Amino acid sequence: MNKAAIFHRVDSEYCYLLDERTFVLRLRCAKGDLKSVSVFYGNRFDRTQPAVMHSVKMEKVCQGLYHDYYEVTVKPGFRRVFYYFELEDFAGEKGFYFQGVIRHELPKIWPAFFQIPYMRREEIYNVPDWAEDAIMYQIFPDSFATGHRFHDKTAKSAEWKGFTLTSKLGGNLRGIIENIDYLVELGINVLYLNPVFVAHSYHKYDTIDYKHIDPDFGTDEEFRQLVDLLHKNGIRVVLDGVFNHTGRRFFAYQDILKNQEKSEYLDWYYDMPLPLLPDCKSNYACFGYYKGMPKLNTGNPKVCRYFCDVAKYWIEKFDIDGWRLDVANEIDKNFWREYKKAIRSVKKDAIMLAEVWEDAQNWQVYDEFDSAMNYRFVNLCRDFFADRVISAGDFGATFNESLMRYPRPVSYAQMNLLDSHDVSRFISLCGEKPELLKLAALVQMTLPGMPGIFAGDERAMQGISEDEYRRAFVWDDDGKNCDYVACRPGDMTSFYKELIALRRSHKALRNGAVNFIETGNDKVLCYERQNAEEKITVWVNNSDREWTEPKSGQTIKPFDYKIVV
């Protein structure tokens, strides 16, 4: 028995609450090491001596690169719980695992075991129910449209309280409104908008006013119309919240610039030096070392209250459905706890989605974020489909590891994206093989998580640099403005429509367990999605040769796939 590989931790992804009466336990061990795992549990306040014990066998739910993971869901009938694990390996060795040690005999007292002091409702993972059914579509407003199936690609500027605001391509809210039918036909049910508040730059991440729509994009009333129309068409709305930093034209920064040490907003920014000099000449903390975005002191209660009010404002006044939060991992965690309380006080199923590029366990806990932009999924798909540096087996094992990184409600709400406004288009990473985008999109739509489509992926748009992947949306279907003649925009759009319809018509693809199956071919990926009602099998041939499935004799063409329902 490889004792060093065995791991469990209370109050984590290894022990979490589904409701006030139900908890989930997980245990990790070395790959292929254990024959069976059982959990024994009892009531912490059981007056019987010795305490009455209950046992249940755990199921091996998945296999990662180096570990196996066991899991069980328990309804104990009481809310104060102690527990330990009984382990047996294939050589017949047995042991009891508790408080991080493995022994052959049990202690006499229950405080020596793992403990759930009380199953509190505040510690339940209340991820919105709609998240696992969501198919998210991300629009960078400047790039999308100015009219029905049209973008005039004309830079515009506007004035706001003496400040000049700029755009690059001129996309606006009216362009989104006039293409809602396109979103409906595509089949998406959540729209994520990059920043739309008053800001100086075309990307709108240097906010000036958090309670108004940028005039380059339209008016507050046009935004209200947009949300209403989207809701009538069954599409939720998630806004981009930029609370790590502001623009230099934000009122608090301007007050410091004017009043210096007498400003009541000195504590609103992180490490703000005095005197504060104009034209970005002072050495203050900022986003990514860019002086146009001074960093907020989110540990200041006044700053926290201000932005909690902003978050509530857009929900109460415009009925948005949640927030994607920019640079979430640089912000004080207590800020996010208060933020979640604020938005849930006005909308019980409002979602909080974090921009975190690395593993996000520290932020995706019950009192903070529900989901995150899953850039680990981007990397995994790039490694397998585009760069072709990992095997199908490693793809499945790595994805399993990502599932075990979070509690199940969080894992099934991860925003699984292939690209975004911040990274190169996936199709461009695939060289001259747009069919690889199709395979990656297929996997994106059929694995656990919330698929996130960056507007233009479904139009075969390319782009390596920022100017390229944020360029104007391709509306033509004739191929004249298409990046790849081999993949006309309309063809890729039709493919995405089919994938989205498939996911929406089969609940197993949204909430079913996933089981990766060894194919004997490093380039052929196979997995099953299964719930109580159905089982769906997916084969993906990521090679330039035909592959024949041994059991059924079915042949899959090069760079093609097969789905069996």
C-alpha positions as CSV (number, residue, x, y, z in Angstrom):
1,M,0.0,0.0,0.0
2,N,1.4,3.3,-1.1
3,K,0.6,5.3,2.1
4,A,2.3,8.5,0.9
5,A,-0.2,8.9,-1.9
6,I,-3.3,8.6,0.2
7,F,-5.0,11.9,0.9
8,H,-8.2,13.4,2.3
9,R,-8.9,16.9,3.8
10,V,-12.0,18.1,5.6
11,D,-13.8,21.2,4.4
12,S,-12.4,21.1,0.8
13,E,-13.1,19.4,-2.5
14,Y,-12.6,16.2,-0.6
15,C,-15.4,16.9,1.9
16,Y,-18.2,19.2,1.1
17,L,-22.0,19.8,1.6
18,L,-24.7,19.4,-1.0
19,D,-27.4,20.4,1.4
20,E,-28.0,20.5,5.1
21,R,-28.4,16.8,5.3
22,T,-26.0,15.5,2.6
23,F,-22.2,15.5,2.3
24,V,-19.7,14.1,-0.2
25,L,-16.4,12.5,0.7
26,R,-13.5,11.8,-1.6
27,L,-10.3,9.9,-1.0
28,R,-7.2,10.0,-3.3
29,C,-4.7,7.1,-3.6
30,A,-2.0,6.0,-5.9
31,K,-3.1,4.8,-9.3
32,G,-4.2,1.1,-9.2
33,D,-3.1,0.8,-5.6
34,L,-6.3,0.1,-3.6
35,K,-8.8,-2.8,-4.1
36,S,-11.6,-1.2,-1.9
37,V,-12.3,1.8,0.2
38,S,-15.1,2.2,2.8
39,V,-16.1,5.0,5.0
40,F,-17.3,4.5,8.6
41,Y,-19.2,7.3,10.3
42,G,-21.0,8.2,13.4
43,N,-22.7,10.9,15.4
44,R,-20.3,13.1,17.3
45,F,-22.8,13.5,20.1
46,D,-23.9,9.9,20.3
47,R,-24.4,9.1,23.9
48,T,-24.0,5.4,23.3
49,Q,-20.5,4.0,24.1
50,P,-19.0,2.9,21.9
51,A,-20.8,5.1,19.4
52,V,-23.0,3.5,16.8
53,M,-21.1,3.2,13.5
54,H,-22.5,3.2,9.9
55,S,-20.5,2.1,6.9
56,V,-20.7,2.6,3.2
57,K,-18.5,1.4,0.4
58,M,-16.9,4.2,-1.8
59,E,-16.8,4.0,-5.6
60,K,-13.8,4.7,-7.7
61,V,-15.1,7.5,-9.8
62,C,-12.1,8.4,-11.9
63,Q,-8.4,7.9,-12.6
64,G,-6.0,10.7,-13.0
65,L,-2.4,10.8,-14.3
66,Y,-1.0,9.4,-11.0
67,H,-4.0,8.9,-8.7
68,D,-7.3,7.1,-8.3
69,Y,-10.2,9.0,-6.8
70,Y,-12.9,7.4,-4.6
71,E,-16.2,9.1,-3.8
72,V,-19.4,8.6,-1.8
73,T,-22.5,10.7,-1.1
74,V,-23.8,10.3,2.5
75,K,-27.1,11.2,4.2
76,P,-26.2,10.4,7.8
77,G,-29.5,11.4,9.5
78,F,-27.6,13.6,11.9
79,R,-25.6,16.8,11.4
80,R,-22.5,16.4,13.6
81,V,-20.3,13.7,12.0
82,F,-17.0,11.9,12.7
83,Y,-15.6,9.4,10.2
84,Y,-12.6,7.4,9.1
85,F,-11.7,5.2,6.1
86,E,-11.0,1.5,5.8
87,L,-8.6,0.7,3.0
88,E,-7.5,-2.6,1.4
89,D,-4.9,-3.0,-1.3
90,F,-4.6,-5.8,-3.9
91,A,-2.0,-7.6,-1.7
92,G,-4.5,-7.9,1.1
93,E,-3.0,-5.3,3.4
94,K,-5.7,-3.4,5.3
95,G,-5.5,-0.1,7.2
96,F,-7.6,2.6,8.8
97,Y,-7.1,6.2,7.6
98,F,-7.9,9.1,10.0
99,Q,-6.4,12.5,10.6
100,G,-3.8,12.0,8.0
101,V,-2.3,8.7,9.3
102,I,-2.8,5.0,8.5
103,R,-3.0,2.6,11.4
104,H,-3.9,-1.1,11.8
105,E,-5.9,-0.4,15.0
106,L,-8.5,2.3,15.7
107,P,-8.3,4.8,18.6
108,K,-10.8,4.5,21.4
109,I,-12.1,8.1,21.2
110,W,-14.1,9.8,18.3
111,P,-12.2,13.1,18.4
112,A,-9.2,11.3,16.9
113,F,-11.2,10.8,13.6
114,F,-12.1,13.3,10.8
115,Q,-14.8,15.7,11.9
116,I,-17.7,17.6,10.4
117,P,-18.6,19.7,13.4
118,Y,-22.0,20.8,12.1
119,M,-23.6,20.7,8.6
120,R,-24.3,24.4,8.3
121,R,-26.4,25.8,5.5
122,E,-23.9,28.7,5.0
123,E,-21.3,26.1,3.8
124,I,-23.5,24.5,1.1
125,Y,-22.3,24.9,-2.5
126,N,-25.2,26.8,-3.9
127,V,-24.1,27.0,-7.5
128,P,-27.1,28.2,-9.6
129,D,-29.0,25.2,-11.0
130,W,-29.0,26.7,-14.5
131,A,-25.2,26.7,-14.7
132,E,-24.8,23.1,-15.7
133,D,-27.3,23.6,-18.5
134,A,-25.7,26.8,-19.7
135,I,-24.1,27.3,-23.1
136,M,-22.3,30.7,-22.9
137,Y,-21.6,33.0,-25.7
138,Q,-19.0,35.8,-25.2
139,I,-19.3,39.1,-27.1
140,F,-16.6,41.7,-27.2
141,P,-19.0,44.7,-28.0
142,D,-16.6,46.7,-30.1
143,S,-16.1,43.8,-32.5
144,F,-19.6,42.3,-32.9
145,A,-22.0,44.4,-35.0
146,T,-23.6,47.7,-35.7
147,G,-26.7,46.4,-37.4
148,H,-28.5,43.3,-38.6
149,R,-25.7,40.9,-39.9
150,F,-23.5,44.0,-40.4
151,H,-20.6,45.8,-38.9
152,D,-19.5,49.1,-40.3
153,K,-16.0,48.8,-38.8
154,T,-15.9,52.6,-38.1
155,A,-14.1,53.9,-35.0
156,K,-16.3,56.3,-32.9
157,S,-15.7,58.6,-30.0
158,A,-18.0,60.2,-27.4
159,E,-17.7,62.7,-24.6
160,W,-18.5,62.0,-20.9
161,K,-18.3,64.8,-18.3
162,G,-15.3,66.4,-20.1
163,F,-13.5,63.1,-20.9
164,T,-13.1,61.6,-24.4
165,L,-14.1,58.0,-24.9
166,T,-12.9,55.9,-27.8
167,S,-13.8,52.8,-29.7
168,K,-11.8,51.0,-32.4
169,L,-14.3,49.3,-34.6
170,G,-17.6,50.9,-33.5
171,G,-19.6,47.8,-32.4
172,N,-22.5,48.7,-30.2
173,L,-25.6,47.4,-28.2
174,R,-27.9,48.1,-31.2
175,G,-25.8,45.7,-33.2
176,I,-26.4,43.0,-30.6
177,I,-30.1,43.8,-30.3
178,E,-30.5,43.4,-34.1
179,N,-28.8,40.1,-34.1
180,I,-30.6,38.4,-31.1
181,D,-32.2,36.1,-33.7
182,Y,-28.8,34.9,-34.7
183,L,-28.0,34.0,-31.0
184,V,-31.4,32.2,-30.8
185,E,-30.7,30.3,-34.0
186,L,-27.3,29.3,-32.7
187,G,-28.9,27.9,-29.6
188,I,-26.9,29.6,-26.8
189,N,-28.7,30.4,-23.5
190,V,-26.2,32.7,-21.7
191,L,-24.6,35.9,-23.1
192,Y,-21.5,37.1,-21.4
193,L,-20.6,40.7,-22.4
194,N,-17.1,42.2,-22.0
195,P,-17.2,45.6,-20.2
196,V,-20.0,48.0,-21.2
197,F,-19.6,50.7,-18.6
198,V,-18.3,54.2,-19.3
199,A,-14.5,53.9,-20.0
200,H,-11.8,55.7,-21.9
201,S,-10.3,52.9,-24.1
202,Y,-12.0,50.7,-26.7
203,H,-11.8,47.6,-24.5
204,K,-13.5,49.4,-21.6
205,Y,-11.5,47.9,-18.8
206,D,-10.4,51.4,-17.6
207,T,-13.8,52.3,-16.1
208,I,-14.8,55.9,-15.5
209,D,-18.5,55.4,-14.4
210,Y,-19.8,52.1,-13.2
211,K,-23.5,53.0,-13.3
212,H,-23.9,54.0,-16.9
213,I,-23.5,52.3,-20.3
214,D,-20.6,53.7,-22.4
215,P,-22.0,56.2,-25.0
216,D,-19.8,54.5,-27.6
217,F,-22.0,51.4,-27.1
218,G,-25.4,53.1,-26.6
219,T,-27.6,54.2,-23.7
220,D,-28.8,52.7,-20.4
221,E,-32.2,52.3,-22.0
222,E,-30.8,50.4,-24.9
223,F,-29.1,48.1,-22.5
224,R,-32.4,47.6,-20.7
225,Q,-34.0,46.7,-24.0
226,L,-31.2,44.3,-24.8
227,V,-31.6,42.4,-21.5
228,D,-35.4,42.3,-21.8
229,L,-35.3,40.9,-25.3
230,L,-32.6,38.3,-24.4
231,H,-34.7,37.2,-21.4
232,K,-37.8,36.9,-23.6
233,N,-35.7,34.6,-25.8
234,G,-34.5,32.4,-23.0
235,I,-31.0,33.9,-22.8
236,R,-29.5,35.0,-19.5
237,V,-27.0,38.0,-19.3
238,V,-23.7,38.0,-17.5
239,L,-21.7,41.3,-17.3
240,D,-18.0,41.8,-16.9
241,G,-17.2,43.4,-13.5
242,V,-13.8,45.2,-13.4
243,F,-13.2,45.9,-9.7
244,N,-9.5,45.2,-9.3
245,H,-8.7,48.6,-10.9
246,T,-10.4,51.7,-12.3
247,G,-9.4,54.1,-15.1
248,R,-7.5,57.3,-14.1
249,R,-10.7,59.3,-14.9
250,F,-12.7,57.5,-12.2
251,F,-13.9,60.1,-9.6
252,A,-11.9,58.7,-6.7
253,Y,-8.6,58.9,-8.6
254,Q,-9.5,62.4,-9.9
255,D,-10.2,63.5,-6.3
256,I,-6.8,62.4,-5.1
257,L,-5.1,64.1,-8.1
258,K,-6.9,67.3,-7.2
259,N,-6.8,67.3,-3.4
260,Q,-3.7,65.1,-2.7
261,E,-3.3,64.3,1.0
262,K,-6.6,66.0,1.8
263,S,-8.6,63.6,-0.4
264,E,-11.0,61.3,1.4
265,Y,-10.3,58.7,-1.2
266,L,-6.6,58.1,-0.5
267,D,-7.4,54.7,0.9
268,W,-9.4,53.7,-2.1
269,Y,-6.2,52.7,-4.0
270,Y,-3.5,50.2,-3.3
271,D,-0.2,51.8,-2.3
272,M,-1.0,55.2,-3.7
273,P,2.0,57.6,-3.3
274,L,1.9,61.3,-2.7
275,P,2.2,63.6,-4.3
276,L,0.1,62.0,-7.1
277,L,1.5,63.4,-10.3
278,P,-0.4,63.9,-13.6
279,D,0.2,61.9,-16.8
280,C,1.0,58.6,-15.0
281,K,4.3,59.9,-13.6
282,S,3.8,58.5,-10.1
283,N,4.8,55.0,-9.2
284,Y,1.5,53.5,-8.0
285,A,0.1,50.0,-8.0
286,C,-1.9,49.2,-11.1
287,F,-3.1,46.4,-13.3
288,G,-0.3,44.6,-15.1
289,Y,2.0,47.6,-14.7
290,Y,-0.3,49.6,-16.9
291,K,-0.6,53.1,-15.3
292,G,-3.9,53.8,-17.0
293,M,-5.5,51.3,-14.6
294,P,-4.6,52.1,-11.0
295,K,-5.2,49.2,-8.6
296,L,-8.1,49.5,-6.1
297,N,-7.7,48.8,-2.4
298,T,-10.5,46.2,-2.2
299,G,-9.6,45.6,1.5
300,N,-11.1,49.0,2.3
301,P,-14.7,48.5,3.6
302,K,-15.8,51.7,1.8
303,V,-14.5,50.4,-1.5
304,C,-16.2,47.0,-0.9
305,R,-19.5,48.7,-0.1
306,Y,-19.3,50.9,-3.2
307,F,-18.8,48.0,-5.6
308,C,-21.3,45.7,-3.8
309,D,-23.8,48.5,-4.5
310,V,-22.7,48.6,-8.1
311,A,-23.2,44.8,-8.4
312,K,-26.7,45.0,-6.9
313,Y,-27.6,48.1,-9.0
314,W,-27.3,46.2,-12.3
315,I,-29.3,43.3,-11.0
316,E,-32.0,45.4,-9.4
317,K,-32.4,48.0,-12.1
318,F,-31.7,45.9,-15.3
319,D,-32.2,42.3,-14.1
320,I,-28.9,40.9,-15.2
321,D,-28.2,37.3,-14.1
322,G,-24.6,37.4,-12.8
323,W,-21.1,38.6,-13.1
324,R,-17.8,37.5,-14.6
325,L,-15.2,39.2,-12.4
326,D,-12.0,40.5,-13.9
327,V,-8.6,39.7,-12.3
328,A,-10.5,37.9,-9.5
329,N,-7.3,36.4,-7.9
330,E,-5.8,39.8,-7.1
331,I,-8.7,40.9,-5.1
332,D,-9.2,40.6,-1.3
333,K,-11.2,37.4,-0.5
334,N,-13.3,39.1,2.1
335,F,-14.4,41.5,-0.7
336,W,-15.7,38.5,-2.7
337,R,-17.5,37.1,0.3
338,E,-19.3,40.4,0.8
339,Y,-19.9,40.7,-2.9
340,K,-21.6,37.3,-3.1
341,K,-23.8,38.1,-0.1
342,A,-24.8,41.4,-1.9
343,I,-25.8,39.8,-5.2
344,R,-27.6,36.8,-3.7
345,S,-29.6,39.2,-1.5
346,V,-31.3,40.5,-4.6
347,K,-31.1,37.5,-6.9
348,K,-30.8,34.0,-5.4
349,D,-29.5,32.4,-8.6
350,A,-27.1,35.1,-9.7
351,I,-23.8,33.6,-10.8
352,M,-20.2,34.6,-9.8
353,L,-17.6,33.6,-12.4
354,A,-14.0,34.3,-11.8
355,E,-11.2,35.2,-14.2
356,V,-8.5,33.0,-12.8
357,W,-6.0,31.6,-15.3
358,E,-4.5,29.0,-13.0
359,D,-6.1,26.4,-10.6
360,A,-8.8,28.2,-8.7
361,Q,-9.5,26.2,-5.6
362,N,-8.8,29.1,-3.3
363,W,-11.6,31.2,-4.9
364,Q,-14.2,28.6,-5.8
365,V,-15.5,27.9,-2.4
366,Y,-19.0,28.0,-1.0
367,D,-18.8,31.7,0.1
368,E,-17.0,33.0,-3.0
369,F,-17.2,32.0,-6.7
370,D,-19.5,29.5,-8.4
371,S,-17.3,29.1,-11.5
372,A,-14.2,30.3,-13.3
373,M,-12.9,30.7,-16.8
374,N,-11.3,27.3,-17.2
375,Y,-8.0,28.1,-19.0
376,R,-6.7,24.7,-17.9
377,F,-9.2,23.3,-20.5
378,V,-7.8,25.7,-23.1
379,N,-4.3,24.3,-22.4
380,L,-5.5,20.7,-22.4
381,C,-7.3,21.0,-25.8
382,R,-4.3,22.9,-27.3
383,D,-1.9,20.1,-26.1
384,F,-4.0,17.3,-27.6
385,F,-5.6,18.8,-30.7
386,A,-3.3,21.6,-31.9
387,D,0.2,20.8,-30.6
388,R,-0.4,17.1,-30.4
389,V,2.0,16.6,-27.5
390,I,-0.1,14.4,-25.2
391,S,-1.9,11.2,-25.8
392,A,-5.7,10.5,-25.6
393,G,-5.0,8.7,-22.3
394,D,-3.3,11.7,-20.8
395,F,-6.1,14.0,-22.1
396,G,-8.7,11.9,-20.2
397,A,-6.5,11.5,-17.0
398,T,-5.8,15.3,-16.9
399,F,-9.4,16.2,-17.4
400,N,-10.3,13.8,-14.5
401,E,-7.8,15.6,-12.3
402,S,-9.5,18.9,-13.2
403,L,-12.9,17.4,-12.2
404,M,-11.5,16.4,-8.8
405,R,-10.0,19.8,-8.3
406,Y,-13.3,21.2,-7.2
407,P,-16.6,19.9,-5.6
408,R,-18.9,18.5,-8.3
409,P,-21.3,21.5,-8.4
410,V,-18.3,23.7,-9.2
411,S,-16.7,21.3,-11.7
412,Y,-19.9,21.0,-13.7
413,A,-20.2,24.8,-13.8
414,Q,-16.6,25.5,-15.1
415,M,-16.6,27.8,-18.1
416,N,-14.8,25.5,-20.6
417,L,-13.5,27.8,-23.3
418,L,-11.2,27.3,-26.3
419,D,-10.2,30.9,-26.5
420,S,-11.3,34.4,-25.5
421,H,-10.7,38.1,-26.0
422,D,-7.3,37.6,-24.2
423,V,-5.8,34.7,-26.2
424,S,-5.2,33.5,-29.7
425,R,-8.1,31.9,-31.6
426,F,-8.0,28.2,-31.3
427,I,-8.4,27.7,-35.0
428,S,-5.2,29.7,-35.5
429,L,-3.3,27.4,-33.2
430,C,-4.4,24.5,-35.4
431,G,-2.5,25.7,-38.5
432,E,-4.3,24.7,-41.7
433,K,-6.6,22.2,-40.1
434,P,-9.9,23.9,-39.1
435,E,-11.3,20.4,-38.6
436,L,-9.3,20.3,-35.4
437,L,-11.4,23.2,-34.1
438,K,-14.5,21.0,-34.8
439,L,-13.0,18.2,-32.8
440,A,-12.2,20.5,-29.9
441,A,-15.6,22.1,-30.0
442,L,-17.2,18.6,-30.0
443,V,-15.3,17.7,-26.8
444,Q,-16.1,21.1,-25.3
445,M,-19.8,20.5,-25.9
446,T,-19.9,16.9,-24.7
447,L,-17.7,17.0,-21.5
448,P,-18.8,18.2,-18.1
449,G,-18.7,22.0,-17.7
450,M,-20.3,25.1,-19.1
451,P,-19.1,25.6,-22.8
452,G,-18.0,29.1,-23.5
453,I,-17.9,30.2,-27.1
454,F,-16.0,33.4,-28.0
455,A,-18.0,35.2,-30.7
456,G,-16.5,34.3,-34.0
457,D,-15.3,30.7,-33.2
458,E,-18.4,29.5,-34.9
459,R,-17.5,31.7,-37.9
460,A,-14.1,30.1,-38.4
461,M,-12.4,33.4,-37.4
462,Q,-8.7,33.4,-36.9
463,G,-6.3,35.6,-34.9
464,I,-3.0,35.3,-33.1
465,S,-2.5,38.9,-32.0
466,E,-4.9,41.0,-30.0
467,D,-5.8,43.1,-33.0
468,E,-6.6,39.9,-35.0
469,Y,-8.7,38.0,-32.5
470,R,-10.6,41.1,-31.5
471,R,-11.2,42.2,-35.1
472,A,-14.7,42.7,-36.6
473,F,-17.1,39.8,-36.6
474,V,-17.3,37.9,-39.9
475,W,-21.0,38.1,-41.0
476,D,-20.5,37.0,-44.7
477,D,-21.3,33.4,-45.5
478,D,-19.8,33.5,-49.1
479,G,-16.3,32.8,-47.9
480,K,-14.8,36.1,-49.3
481,N,-13.9,37.3,-45.8
482,C,-13.2,33.9,-44.4
483,D,-9.8,32.9,-43.0
484,Y,-9.9,29.4,-44.3
485,V,-11.4,28.6,-47.7
486,A,-11.6,25.0,-46.5
487,C,-14.0,26.0,-43.8
488,R,-16.6,28.6,-44.9
489,P,-18.1,30.6,-42.0
490,G,-21.6,29.2,-42.6
491,D,-20.3,25.6,-42.6
492,M,-18.7,26.1,-39.2
493,T,-21.8,27.9,-37.9
494,S,-24.0,25.0,-38.9
495,F,-21.6,22.6,-37.1
496,Y,-21.8,24.6,-33.9
497,K,-25.6,24.7,-34.2
498,E,-25.6,20.9,-34.4
499,L,-23.3,20.5,-31.4
500,I,-25.3,23.0,-29.3
501,A,-28.6,21.2,-30.2
502,L,-27.1,17.9,-29.3
503,R,-26.0,19.1,-25.8
504,R,-29.3,20.8,-25.1
505,S,-31.3,17.7,-26.1
506,H,-29.4,15.2,-24.0
507,K,-29.2,15.9,-20.2
508,A,-26.5,13.2,-19.9
509,L,-24.2,15.6,-21.7
510,R,-24.9,18.2,-19.1
511,N,-25.2,16.4,-15.8
512,G,-24.0,12.8,-16.5
513,A,-20.9,11.2,-15.1
514,V,-17.9,10.9,-17.5
515,N,-15.9,7.7,-18.0
516,F,-12.9,7.7,-20.3
517,I,-12.3,4.5,-22.1
518,E,-8.9,3.2,-23.3
519,T,-8.8,2.8,-27.1
520,G,-5.3,1.4,-27.6
521,N,-4.5,4.4,-29.9
522,D,-2.8,7.5,-28.5
523,K,-4.7,9.7,-31.0
524,V,-8.2,8.3,-30.5
525,L,-10.2,9.6,-27.5
526,C,-13.3,7.8,-26.2
527,Y,-15.6,8.5,-23.3
528,E,-19.1,7.9,-22.0
529,R,-21.5,10.3,-20.4
530,Q,-24.2,8.6,-18.4
531,N,-27.0,9.6,-16.0
532,A,-30.0,7.6,-14.8
533,E,-31.8,7.9,-18.1
534,E,-29.2,7.5,-20.9
535,K,-25.7,6.7,-21.9
536,I,-23.9,8.5,-24.7
537,T,-20.5,7.4,-26.1
538,V,-18.2,9.7,-28.0
539,W,-15.2,8.7,-30.2
540,V,-12.8,11.4,-31.5
541,N,-10.2,10.4,-34.1
542,N,-7.4,13.0,-33.8
543,S,-5.2,11.4,-36.4
544,D,-4.7,11.4,-40.2
545,R,-5.6,7.7,-40.4
546,E,-8.9,5.8,-40.3
547,W,-9.5,4.0,-37.0
548,T,-11.8,1.0,-36.5
549,E,-13.4,0.5,-33.1
550,P,-12.5,-3.2,-32.2
551,K,-15.8,-4.2,-30.6
552,S,-18.3,-2.7,-33.0
553,G,-16.2,-2.7,-36.1
554,Q,-17.2,1.0,-36.7
555,T,-14.7,3.0,-38.8
556,I,-14.0,6.6,-38.0
557,K,-12.4,8.7,-40.7
558,P,-9.3,10.8,-40.1
559,F,-10.0,13.9,-37.9
560,D,-13.6,12.8,-37.5
561,Y,-15.8,11.6,-34.7
562,K,-18.7,9.4,-33.9
563,I,-21.4,9.7,-31.3
564,V,-23.7,6.9,-30.2
565,V,-26.8,7.6,-28.2
